[in-house]
Amino acid sequence: MYLPKQFNHPEHAATIMREHPFASLVTTDDSGFPFVTHLPLKLVEEGGQPACILGHCARGNPLWGYLQQRPQALACFLGPQAYMSPKVYSDLQRVPTWCYLAVQARVQARLLEGEEAKDALLKQLISDHEPPYAAQWRSLPEDYASKMLQAIAAFELRVIDLQCSVKLNQHRPEAHAAMHAAYAAGHDQEQALAMWMKRLGMV
């Protein structure tokens, strides 16, 4: 990741990963070409820091085989992002830019074997996204639930390196007030960036 020092904010990585769990997991196929899988991932923290990531895919997806053969991969999380017009500057010698939040985690994969481990992973995802569904999952016929568990491959991705870019033009304080006003009046992505400007104390 290209990461100028003014945008390097590893302290916000866990927040971005939790708030935007739908990620891109980059592995390589048998020819060495990148294979990208888009899927929800569950962050597990230790001491307030990203430690590992849990996920699963269909057994028919070659991803799990690639992770088994070549365990190192790259998990990419994209937070809010939006265009920014040069109109936020008082002078005309400016160009447009794009603001965004992104996390890249280099990971070491380990497949989780057995229905018990898979069930525990699914229950964590249910807890994050739809807690009331837990009762329905527990009430499913045992043979049906077992069939569903056999149809997926679950994995743990241990974080071995992490980069976090929070690009909000921190180095242009003269435009922060105008940037914030423009984003706050915009669509959902822009409003989310306005919120992050406040989190960083830029306005």
N, C-alpha and C positions, 0 to 999 in steps of 0.2 A: 504494500500500500504506500502510495506517495503521501507523506505525512509531515508537512512543515510544522515547526515547533509550536507555532501559535495555535494550531488546531489539534495538538496532541493532548488528549484528555482521557487517559486510561481510567481515571476515577469514575467516569460516567459509563463505562462499558457495561457493567452489570445492569444498570437501569435500562439502557437501550435494549439489551438482550431480553430482559423480562417484558418490556413494554411492546416489543416487536419480535415475537417468537417465530414468525414464519420466515425461515432462513433459506439460503442456498448452500448446499453442501457439495463441495467440489472434490471429486476423486479423479482417478484416471482409469480408462477402460483398458482392455487387454492389448490395445495397440499403442498405449501411452497418450491417447488424446483425452483432454479433460471431459469428465462426465459430471454434469451438474444436476442435482436433485433438489427440487423445491419442496420443503416440508416443515412442519412445526417442530421446534426443538425446545426442550425443557432445560433451563439453566439450574445447576446445583452449585451453591456457594459454600465456601469454607472460610470462616473468618471474614465474611463480608466481601470476599473476592471470588470471581468466577473460577471454579475448580473443574467441573466436568459438565457435559451436556448429554442429555438423554434423548433418544429418538427411536423411531421404528419405521419400517417400510413394508410393502407387500412382498411376500416371498417371490413373486414373479419379477420383482424389480432387481436388476443385476447389481444394484448398489451394494447390497450386503456382501455379495461375493467379492466385489472390488475392495471393500473394507477389510475383508478377511485376508485377501492376498496382499494388499498394500495398505497397511493400517493408518498411515499418515494421510490426513485430509485437511481441508480448509473450510471452516464454517463461516459464512458471511451473513451479517445481519444489517439490514438497512432501515434506519429510522426515518423521520420526516425529511422531506426534501422539496425544494421549490426554486423557481427562477427568481432572481432579484434584478430589477431594472436599475440602470445607472441614474435614473431620475432622483434617487435618494441623495445624490451628491449635489453640492451647491455649484460646482464647476462642470463644464461640459467635456473635459478631457478624461472621460471615464468610459468603461465598457461594462456590459452586463456580466453577471456571474450566476452561479448556482450554489445555493447553500444546502447542506445535508449533514446527517449524522450516520456514521457507519462503524461497524465493528468487524474485524477479521480475527478469527481464532484458529491458530494451527493446533490440530488435535491428533491424538493417538487413539485409534478405535479398538474397542473390544466387544465382541458379540456377547449378548446376554442369552444364555441357554436356559431352557425349561419354562414351563407354563407359569410357575410361581413368579419368576423374575419379570416375565412379560406382563403378567397381571399387575404387579406392583408398579411398573412403569406406566401402564394405562391408567391406573387409579390416580397417579400424580397428574397426568394430563387432564383427566376428568376434573380433578380438584381445581385446576387452574382455569378451565374453560367452561365447565358446566357442572358444578357440584351436585345439583339435584339429580343428574343422570346416574350418579353412583348407585342409587337404590335400584334403578332399572337394570344396570349392568349386573349387579349382584343377584337379581331375580331371574336372569336368563337361564334357560335349561342348561344343565351342565354339559351335555354333549354339544350343544350349539356354541357355548362359550369356548369350549375346548377346540372346536373346529376353527373359530375365529382366531384364537391364539396361535394355532398351528399355521395359520395363513400369513403370519407376519414374522419379520425378523427384527429383533430389538438390539440396540447397541448403546454402549457408553462411549463418549468421546472425551478423553482426558485432555484438558487444556494445557499445552506446553509452551505456547507463546500467544500474546494477545496485542492487538493494536486497535486504537479507538480514535477516530477522527470526528471532531465536532467543528465543522466549518461554518462559522456564522460571521465571517469578516470581523473577527475580534480586533484585527490590526487597523481597522478604519473607524475609530471611535467617533469621529466627526459625523458619521452617517447613522449611528446606532438608533437615535431617536426616530429618524425618518424611516429606517428599515423596520423598526418595531411597529410603527404606525401602519405601514404598508402591509406587513404580514398579518397583524391583528385584524385588519379589515378584509382579509382574503379568504380563500377556501380552507378546508380542514387541514391540509398539509402546511399551509402558510401559518395558520393559527397555532399549530403545534410548534413551529419554529419560533414564533413570537413568545410562546411559553418558555422555550429553552433559552431564549435571550434573557428572560427574567431569572431563570435558574442560575445562569452564569453571572448575574449581576451586571449585565450590559446596559440595562435601563432602570 
